[in-house]
Amino acid sequence: MCGIVGYTGFQDAYEIVINGLRRLEYRGYDSAGIVLEGSENTFEVEKTKGKVEDLVNISKNLKGTSKIGMGHTRWATHGVPSDRNSHPHLSNNGKIAIVHNGIIENYDTIKTMLTEKGFTFKSETDTEVLVNLIQYFMDLNPEIDFPTAVRYALNEVYGAYAITVLHEDYPGVLVVGRLGSPLAIGIGDKEYFIASDASPFVEFTKEAIYLEEGHMATISLENGVDIRTINENSKIEPEIQQLKLSLEQIEKGGFEHFMLKEIFEQPKSVHDTMRGRLLVDEGVIKMAGIWDHVEKFKNANRIIIIACGTSWHAGLIGEYLIEEYARIPVEVEYASEFRYRNPIITDKDVVIAISQSGETADTMAALKLAKEKGAFIYGICNVVDSSIARITDAGSYTHAGPEIGVASTKAFTAQLTILTLIAFKLGKHNGNLGNAEFMSLISELDAIPKKIEEVLNSTHELTQNIAKDFVKATNFLYLGRGYNYPAALEGALKLKEISYIHAEGYPAAEMKHGPIALIDENMPIVIIAPKKGHYDKIVSNVQEIKARKGKIIAVVNKGDRQVSEMADYVIEIPETSECFSPIVASVPLQLLAYYIAVYRGANVDQPRNLAKSVTVE
């Protein structure tokens, strides 16, 4: 949930770390800190509650003072956001500094032991417990060196972590480790970079090592990168990968916010997700991860889709797609609940995990359980070589490109694209999709990027104007039927995430089973009402709302008359098959949420209490 940056080399460490923290601030932004190895190997530390720019304001004097250091931007778990709970944390003797992402679940037991040994604590964090545990092992046996003490400490804790540690008596040495939280090592020319992802060092090197689960590394200019297993201390030969990330991808490109940029990138991200897979001229869908295991899918008793948040909404639409076109039973589960209800899983099940980051802790835990039960595991994620990508038996990358805005937009529509391709490919293979229908569907899918572009051009200004009328709203209802019910859930989630307005999504037919009691002249209702898919029923719902004076924002097909005449606000989208409507209809809902949040003065890229990559349970 937090962002870690470290550096050793010939450049100014302060500049590298601060700029790296700016790029990782999407991972957490309630406090930030930096530690540099100063003169005579003493630490220079600055940390504060607030954002990275607040850290810059108090730490400018450190610029140019060191060639090695590390920093942290935090999403609070143990302890409220405050100066004293901010990272880095120092050991009692002041010689060891640590930054940490994750949760040490047995910190309280270790803290009690250390307190009995005379250790004191200044913060409420589990991280301070870990750094003092490292000191404890070094005090216990003076012959133990710094990396060994870190390894001993990590073998005593359980939970999830990515750490970077410095020691005053080991100048120029960074020790890092990971379990459940990502960590990358950038390999430069006489310099090394540490970060939670590659974005902080993409302009300096294209070579990186992604530290594997349960591994640690000792890094220095003198000895390079020495990777060991935490449990056994076995030496590991590093696998150096070539980064495909570009600097342009992680900058705003003239947009006011990353979220707006990413909304407008959707024609490209959907096209890139289909590129090389959807070959309309040849009449085929090429997906090696599916084709290599197609019998697993064909013979599956059921497919279980597990995900969280926006990815769970994508999974709901995936259920509609796969059941309709492939005729395979599908269940969609919250990953956060899946592992705790003793689910029935067999080797006849296929489990599809969906995660933008590929690091979602709840989804990872659910996958491990499914794998233990013998299920075939398929991953859909956006980050190459992420934890979920490594644990799965096969999978598909979405190729949406980096998504910096915390509220997911382009990753969602890319996930829908992958799920659509899977449903069509399985349906064609098992004979449920005839050739004529298959060709019609893939031809229409091929046209979706242009339709998204059309929506962006036609609704961008319109949604701005509509948003101005709802800045002071306190509640919203989002309604849809069929494929558009999950789209309504996603639209409501976007609004509440970034504008802090309470919003709920419902199947339109359920409105009269409770939510209709909320409707009055002050209640805005967003209703997704395309011509294809239960249109007559939607018309009835709109009439029920109008009879109670609700304010209707209708998302309709171009040329619609019936719903448009009753609605207070109308957003038109191109007509398309019902199965594609969630992709097209989601775009104006993203814009509407974005502009309401902007006009309310919210930080849309960094909404309060949220973080992009949820690497703790």
C-alpha positions in Angstrom: 0.0 0.0 0.0 3.0 2.3 0.5 5.8 3.4 -1.8 9.5 2.6 -1.3 12.4 4.2 -3.1 16.1 3.6 -2.5 19.3 4.6 -4.3 23.1 4.1 -4.2 25.4 5.5 -6.8 27.0 8.7 -8.1 24.0 11.0 -8.4 22.4 13.1 -5.7 20.4 10.6 -3.7 18.0 13.2 -2.4 16.8 14.1 -5.9 16.4 10.5 -6.9 14.5 9.6 -3.8 12.2 12.6 -3.8 11.3 12.3 -7.5 10.8 8.6 -7.1 8.4 9.2 -4.2 6.4 11.7 -6.3 5.9 8.9 -8.9 4.9 6.4 -6.2 2.6 8.7 -4.3 -0.4 6.9 -5.8 0.5 4.0 -3.5 -0.1 6.1 -0.4 0.0 9.7 0.5 -0.8 10.4 4.1 2.8 10.8 5.2 6.3 10.7 3.7 10.0 10.6 4.8 13.6 10.3 3.7 16.8 9.1 5.2 20.3 9.8 3.7 23.7 8.5 4.7 25.4 11.7 5.7 29.0 12.6 6.7 30.8 10.2 8.9 28.1 7.6 8.0 25.5 9.2 10.3 21.8 9.4 9.2 20.1 12.5 8.0 16.3 12.0 8.6 13.3 14.1 7.7 9.7 12.9 7.8 6.2 14.4 8.1 2.5 13.8 8.0 1.2 14.9 4.6 2.2 14.5 1.0 5.6 14.3 -0.7 5.6 18.1 -1.3 5.2 18.6 2.5 8.4 16.5 2.9 10.2 18.6 0.2 9.4 21.8 2.2 11.1 20.5 5.3 14.0 18.6 3.7 15.5 20.9 1.0 18.6 21.3 3.1 19.5 17.7 2.4 19.8 18.2 -1.3 23.3 17.3 -2.6 24.5 15.8 0.7 24.6 12.1 -0.1 24.9 9.5 -2.8 22.9 6.8 -0.9 19.5 7.0 0.7 15.9 5.8 0.8 12.4 7.2 1.2 8.8 6.2 1.8 5.3 7.5 1.1 2.7 5.9 3.4 -0.8 4.6 3.5 -1.5 4.2 7.2 -2.1 0.8 8.7 -0.7 0.7 12.2 -1.0 4.1 13.7 -2.7 7.3 12.5 -1.0 9.5 9.9 1.4 11.6 12.0 5.0 12.7 12.0 6.1 10.1 14.6 4.3 7.2 12.7 5.9 8.3 9.3 8.8 6.2 7.9 11.7 5.8 8.0 12.0 4.4 11.5 15.2 4.1 13.5 16.3 1.4 15.9 16.8 2.3 19.6 20.6 2.7 19.1 20.0 5.0 16.1 22.2 2.9 13.8 19.6 1.1 11.7 16.9 2.8 9.5 14.1 1.1 7.8 11.2 1.8 5.4 8.5 -0.8 5.1 5.4 -1.6 3.0 2.9 -4.2 4.4 1.8 -5.5 7.8 3.7 -7.5 10.4 0.9 -9.5 11.9 2.7 -10.7 15.0 4.3 -7.4 15.8 2.5 -7.2 19.2 4.1 -10.4 20.4 7.5 -9.3 19.3 7.0 -5.8 20.7 6.2 -7.3 24.1 9.4 -9.4 24.0 11.5 -6.4 23.0 10.0 -4.2 25.7 10.9 -6.8 28.3 14.5 -6.6 26.9 14.5 -2.9 27.5 13.6 -1.5 24.1 11.4 1.5 23.9 9.1 2.7 21.0 8.3 6.2 19.8 5.6 5.2 17.3 2.5 3.0 17.0 3.8 1.2 14.0 4.7 -2.4 13.4 7.7 -1.2 11.4 9.5 0.2 14.4 9.1 -3.2 16.0 10.9 -4.8 13.0 13.8 -2.4 12.9 14.4 -3.0 16.7 14.2 -6.7 16.2 17.1 -6.4 13.7 19.1 -4.5 16.4 18.2 -7.1 18.9 19.8 -9.9 16.9 22.9 -7.8 16.3 23.1 -7.0 20.0 22.6 -10.7 20.9 25.6 -11.8 18.9 28.1 -9.2 17.8 29.5 -11.6 15.3 26.3 -11.5 13.2 26.6 -9.1 10.3 23.9 -6.6 9.2 22.4 -8.7 6.3 22.3 -11.8 8.5 20.5 -9.9 11.3 17.9 -8.7 8.8 17.4 -12.3 7.6 17.0 -13.6 11.2 14.5 -10.9 11.9 12.5 -11.6 8.8 12.3 -15.3 9.7 10.7 -14.3 13.0 7.8 -12.2 11.5 4.8 -13.2 9.5 2.5 -11.1 7.4 3.4 -9.1 4.3 6.3 -6.8 3.7 8.7 -5.1 1.4 11.6 -3.5 3.3 14.7 -1.5 2.6 17.2 -1.1 5.5 20.4 1.0 6.1 23.0 0.6 8.8 25.4 3.3 9.9 28.2 0.8 10.4 27.8 -0.6 6.9 28.2 2.5 4.7 27.0 2.1 1.1 25.0 -1.0 1.7 21.2 -1.4 1.2 19.5 -4.6 2.4 16.0 -5.3 0.9 13.5 -8.1 1.3 10.0 -9.0 0.2 7.1 -11.3 1.1 3.8 -10.4 -0.4 4.6 -6.9 -1.4 6.5 -6.0 -4.7 10.0 -4.7 -4.9 12.1 -3.9 -8.0 15.9 -3.3 -8.2 17.0 -1.1 -11.1 20.5 -2.0 -12.5 22.3 1.1 -13.7 25.9 1.9 -14.7 27.6 2.1 -11.3 24.3 2.8 -9.6 21.4 0.8 -8.2 17.8 1.8 -7.6 15.1 0.3 -5.3 11.4 0.9 -5.7 8.0 -0.6 -5.3 7.7 -0.5 -9.1 9.9 0.6 -11.9 8.5 4.1 -12.4 11.0 5.9 -10.2 14.0 4.8 -12.3 12.6 4.3 -15.8 14.6 7.2 -17.2 17.9 5.9 -15.7 17.9 2.2 -16.7 15.9 -0.3 -18.7 17.3 -3.3 -16.7 15.6 -4.5 -13.5 15.4 -7.4 -11.1 12.0 -8.1 -9.6 12.7 -9.6 -6.2 10.9 -12.9 -5.8 8.7 -13.9 -3.0 10.7 -14.8 0.1 13.9 -13.4 -1.2 16.2 -10.7 0.1 19.2 -8.8 -1.5 22.3 -7.0 -0.2 23.2 -4.2 -2.6 26.4 -2.2 -2.8 28.5 -0.5 -5.4 31.4 -2.7 -4.3 29.7 -6.1 -4.4 26.7 -5.6 -6.7 23.5 -7.4 -5.9 23.6 -10.5 -3.7 20.3 -12.3 -3.6 19.4 -14.9 -1.0 16.4 -16.9 0.2 15.2 -15.6 3.5 14.5 -19.0 5.0 17.6 -20.9 3.9 20.1 -18.2 2.9 20.6 -20.0 -0.4 22.2 -17.9 -3.1 20.0 -17.0 -6.1 21.2 -16.0 -9.5 19.3 -12.9 -10.5 17.1 -12.7 -13.6 17.5 -9.3 -15.2 14.5 -8.1 -17.2 14.2 -5.4 -19.8 11.7 -2.8 -18.9 9.0 -1.9 -21.5 7.8 1.1 -19.4 8.4 4.6 -20.9 8.7 7.9 -19.2 5.9 9.3 -21.3 3.5 6.6 -19.9 3.9 7.8 -16.4 3.5 11.6 -17.0 0.3 13.5 -17.3 0.8 14.5 -21.0 -0.9 17.9 -20.7 -4.0 16.6 -18.8 -4.9 18.2 -15.4 -5.0 14.8 -13.7 -3.8 11.3 -14.4 -7.4 10.0 -14.1 -8.6 12.2 -17.0 -5.6 11.2 -19.1 -6.4 7.5 -18.4 -10.1 8.0 -19.3 -9.0 9.4 -22.6 -6.5 6.6 -23.2 -9.2 4.0 -23.3 -9.5 3.8 -27.1 -5.8 3.0 -27.2 -5.8 0.7 -24.1 -8.8 -1.4 -25.4 -7.2 -1.6 -28.8 -3.8 -2.6 -27.3 -5.6 -5.3 -25.3 -7.1 -6.8 -28.5 -4.0 -6.3 -30.6 -2.4 -9.6 -31.7 -5.4 -11.4 -30.1 -8.4 -10.4 -32.2 -7.7 -11.1 -35.9 -11.0 -10.3 -37.6 -9.7 -10.8 -41.1 -8.7 -14.3 -40.2 -11.8 -14.9 -38.1 -9.9 -16.0 -35.0 -9.0 -15.0 -31.5 -5.5 -15.9 -30.5 -4.9 -16.3 -26.8 -2.2 -18.8 -25.9 -3.1 -18.9 -22.3 -6.6 -20.1 -23.2 -5.7 -22.3 -26.2 -2.9 -24.2 -24.3 -5.4 -25.1 -21.6 -8.7 -25.1 -23.6 -9.7 -28.5 -22.4 -9.4 -27.4 -18.8 -12.0 -24.7 -19.5 -14.1 -26.9 -21.7 -14.4 -29.7 -19.1 -14.6 -27.4 -16.1 -17.5 -28.0 -13.7 -17.5 -24.3 -13.2 -15.4 -21.2 -13.4 -14.9 -19.1 -10.3 -13.9 -15.5 -10.8 -12.3 -13.9 -7.8 -11.5 -10.2 -7.5 -11.9 -7.0 -5.4 -13.4 -3.6 -6.1 -13.6 -2.5 -9.7 -12.1 -5.9 -10.8 -15.0 -7.6 -9.1 -17.4 -5.5 -11.2 -15.5 -6.7 -14.3 -15.9 -10.2 -13.0 -19.7 -9.9 -12.7 -19.8 -8.8 -16.4 -17.5 -11.7 -17.2 -20.0 -14.0 -15.6 -22.7 -12.8 -18.0 -20.3 -13.1 -21.0 -19.0 -16.6 -20.3 -22.3 -18.1 -19.3 -24.1 -16.6 -22.4 -21.5 -17.4 -25.0 -19.5 -20.4 -23.6 -22.4 -21.9 -21.5 -20.0 -22.7 -18.7 -21.3 -22.1 -15.1 -19.6 -19.1 -13.5 -19.5 -17.9 -9.9 -18.1 -14.5 -8.9 -16.6 -14.1 -5.5 -15.1 -11.3 -3.4 -11.5 -12.4 -2.9 -11.6 -10.9 0.6 -14.4 -13.3 1.6 -13.5 -16.3 -0.5 -10.8 -17.9 1.6 -12.6 -17.3 4.9 -15.8 -19.3 4.2 -14.3 -22.7 3.6 -15.3 -22.8 -0.1 -15.8 -26.0 -2.0 -13.0 -26.2 -4.7 -11.9 -29.2 -6.7 -9.5 -30.0 -9.5 -12.4 -29.7 -11.9 -12.7 -26.0 -11.2 -11.1 -23.1 -13.1 -10.3 -20.0 -11.0 -9.9 -16.7 -12.8 -8.3 -14.0 -10.7 -8.6 -10.4 -11.8 -6.3 -7.6 -10.5 -5.0 -4.4 -12.0 -1.8 -4.5 -10.0 -1.3 -8.2 -9.8 -0.4 -7.7 -6.2 -3.8 -7.5 -4.5 -3.3 -9.3 -1.1 -6.8 -10.7 -0.8 -6.8 -12.1 -4.3 -3.3 -13.6 -3.8 -4.5 -15.3 -0.6 -7.6 -16.7 -2.3 -5.5 -18.0 -5.2 -3.1 -19.8 -2.9 -6.1 -21.6 -1.3 -7.5 -22.5 -4.7 -4.2 -23.8 -5.9 -3.8 -26.0 -2.8 -7.2 -27.5 -3.6 -6.0 -28.4 -7.1 -7.9 -25.9 -9.2 -6.5 -24.5 -12.4 -5.6 -20.9 -11.9 -5.9 -18.2 -14.6 -4.8 -14.6 -14.1 -5.9 -11.3 -15.6 -3.7 -8.4 -14.6 -2.0 -5.3 -15.9 1.5 -5.6 -14.5 4.1 -7.9 -16.1 5.8 -10.3 -13.7 3.5 -9.3 -10.8 2.9 -11.8 -8.0 -0.4 -13.0 -9.4 1.2 -13.4 -12.9 3.8 -15.6 -11.3 1.5 -17.8 -9.1 -1.1 -18.6 -11.9 -0.9 -21.5 -14.3 -1.7 -19.3 -17.2 -3.1 -15.9 -17.9 -3.6 -12.7 -20.0 -2.1 -9.3 -19.5 -4.4 -6.4 -20.2 -1.8 -4.1 -21.8 -3.6 -1.0 -20.5 -0.3 0.7 -19.6 0.5 2.2 -16.2 -2.6 3.4 -14.4 -1.6 6.1 -11.9 -5.0 7.4 -10.9 -6.2 5.5 -7.8 -9.7 5.1 -9.2 -9.5 2.6 -12.0 -10.7 3.5 -15.4 -8.8 2.1 -18.4 -7.8 -1.0 -16.4 -11.5 -1.8 -16.0 -12.4 -1.5 -19.7 -9.3 -3.5 -20.6 -10.4 -6.3 -18.2 -13.8 -6.3 -19.8 -12.1 -6.7 -23.2 -10.1 -9.7 -22.0 -13.1 -11.3 -20.5 -15.0 -10.8 -23.8 -12.3 -12.4 -25.8 -12.2 -15.4 -23.4 -16.0 -15.8 -23.6 -16.0 -15.7 -27.4 -13.0 -18.0 -27.8 -14.5 -20.6 -25.5 -17.9 -20.3 -27.1 -16.4 -20.8 -30.6 -14.3 -23.7 -29.4 -17.1 -25.6 -27.7 -19.6 -25.0 -30.5 -22.0 -22.7 -28.6 -21.1 -19.8 -31.0 -21.8 -20.4 -34.6 -19.4 -19.0 -37.2 -21.8 -16.3 -38.4 -22.6 -15.0 -34.9 -18.9 -15.3 -33.9 -17.8 -13.2 -36.9 -20.5 -10.6 -36.2 -19.5 -10.3 -32.6 -15.7 -10.0 -33.2 -16.3 -7.5 -35.9 -18.3 -5.4 -33.5 -15.8 -5.8 -30.8 -13.1 -4.6 -33.2 -15.1 -1.4 -33.6 -15.4 -0.6 -29.9 -12.2 1.6 -29.6 -13.7 3.9 -32.2 -17.0 4.0 -30.3 -15.2 4.9 -27.1 -13.4 7.7 -28.9 -16.8 8.9 -30.2 -18.2 8.8 -26.7 -15.3 10.8 -25.4 -15.7 13.5 -28.1 -19.4 13.8 -27.7 -19.9 13.6 -24.0 -16.8 15.3 -22.5 -18.2 18.8 -22.4 -21.7 17.6 -21.7 -20.7 15.7 -18.6 -18.8 18.8 -17.3 -22.1 20.8 -17.6 -24.2 18.1 -15.9 -21.6 17.7 -13.1 -22.0 21.4 -12.1 -25.6 20.8 -11.1 -24.7 18.0 -8.7 -21.8 19.4 -6.8 -23.8 19.6 -3.6 -25.6 16.2 -4.0 -25.2 13.9 -1.0 -26.6 10.7 -2.5 -26.8 9.0 -5.9 -28.5 5.9 -7.2 -27.2 4.1 -10.3 -29.5 1.6 -12.0 -29.0 -0.9 -14.8 -30.3 -4.2 -16.0 -28.5 -7.3 -17.4 -25.0 -6.5 -18.4 -25.5 -2.9 -17.3 -26.2 -3.8 -13.6 -22.5 -4.3 -12.9 -21.8 -1.2 -14.9 -24.1 0.7 -12.6 -22.2 -0.7 -9.6 -18.9 0.5 -11.2 -20.4 4.0 -11.9 -21.5 4.3 -8.3 -18.1 3.2 -7.0 -16.3 5.8 -9.2 -18.4 8.6 -7.8 -18.0 7.6 -4.1 -14.2 6.9 -4.5 -13.3 10.3 -5.8 -16.1 12.8 -4.9 -17.0 11.3 -1.4 -20.7 11.4 -2.3 -22.6 8.3 -1.1 -23.7 6.3 -4.2 -25.2 2.9 -4.6 -25.7 0.7 -7.7 -28.7 -1.5 -8.0 -30.4 -3.8 -10.6 -33.1 -1.6 -11.9 -35.8 -4.2 -11.0 -34.7 -4.2 -7.4 -35.5 -0.5 -7.0 -39.0 -1.1 -5.9 -37.9 -3.6 -3.3 -36.5 -0.9 -1.1 -34.4 1.9 -2.7 -37.5 3.5 -4.2 -38.2 4.8 -0.6 -35.2 7.1 -1.0 -36.4 8.8 -4.2 -37.6 12.4 -4.0 -36.9 15.7 -5.8 -33.4 15.8 -4.3 -32.3 12.3 -5.4 -30.2 12.0 -8.6 -30.6 8.7 -10.4 -28.2 7.6 -13.1 -29.9 5.0 -15.3 -28.2 3.1 -18.0 -30.8 2.5 -20.7 -29.5 1.3 -24.1 -32.0 0.1 -26.7 -30.7 -3.5 -26.6 -31.3 -5.4 -23.4 -34.5 -5.0 -21.4 -35.3 -1.5 -22.7 -39.1 -1.8 -22.1 -38.5 -2.7 -18.5 -36.1 0.2 -18.1 -38.8 2.5 -19.4 -41.1 1.3 -16.7 -38.4 2.0 -14.1 -37.9 5.5 -15.4 -41.7 6.2 -15.2 -41.7 5.0 -11.5 -38.8 7.4 -10.8 -40.5 10.3 -12.5 -43.7 9.7 -10.6 -41.6 10.4 -7.4 -39.9 13.5 -8.8 -36.4 11.9 -8.9 -33.7 13.7 -11.0 -32.9 11.3 -13.9 -29.5 11.3 -15.7 -30.1 8.8 -18.6 -27.4 7.1 -20.6 -29.1 6.2 -23.8 -28.4 5.2 -27.4 -28.3 8.0 -30.0 -31.8 8.7 -31.4 -33.5 7.4 -28.2 -36.9 9.1 -27.7 -38.8 7.4 -25.0 -36.4 7.6 -22.1 -34.9 10.8 -23.3 -38.2 12.6 -23.1 -38.6 11.7 -19.5 -35.0 12.3 -18.3 -33.8 15.5 -16.9 -30.3 15.0 -18.4 -29.4 12.8 -21.4 -26.1 11.3 -22.3 -26.0 9.6 -25.7 -23.7 6.7 -26.6 -23.5 4.8 -29.9 -25.7 1.7 -30.3 -23.9 -1.6 -29.8 -24.7 -5.2 -28.8 -25.8 -5.5 -25.2 -22.6 -7.4 -24.2 -20.4 -4.5 -25.2 -22.6 -1.8 -23.6 -20.8 -1.8 -20.2 -17.5 -0.8 -22.0 -19.1 2.0 -23.9 -21.5 3.2 -21.1 -18.8 3.2 -18.4 -16.9 6.0 -20.1 -19.4 8.9 -19.6 -20.0 7.6 -16.0 -16.2 8.0 -15.4 -16.3 11.5 -16.8 -19.3 12.4 -14.7 -17.7 11.2 -11.5 -14.4 12.9 -12.4 -16.0 16.3 -13.0 -18.3 16.2 -10.0 -15.1 15.5 -7.9 -13.2 18.3 -9.6 -15.9 20.8 -8.9 -16.1 19.7 -5.3 -12.4 20.4 -4.9 -11.4 16.8 -4.3 -8.0 15.3 -5.3 -9.2 12.9 -7.9 -5.8 11.2 -8.4 -5.3 10.6 -4.7 -8.7 10.3 -3.0 -8.6 10.2 0.8 -8.0 6.9 2.6 -7.4 5.0 -0.6 -4.3 3.5 -2.3 -3.8 2.0 -5.8 -2.2 -1.3 -4.9 -3.8 -3.0 -1.9 -1.0 -5.3 -0.7 -2.4 -5.8 2.8 -5.5 -7.7 3.9 
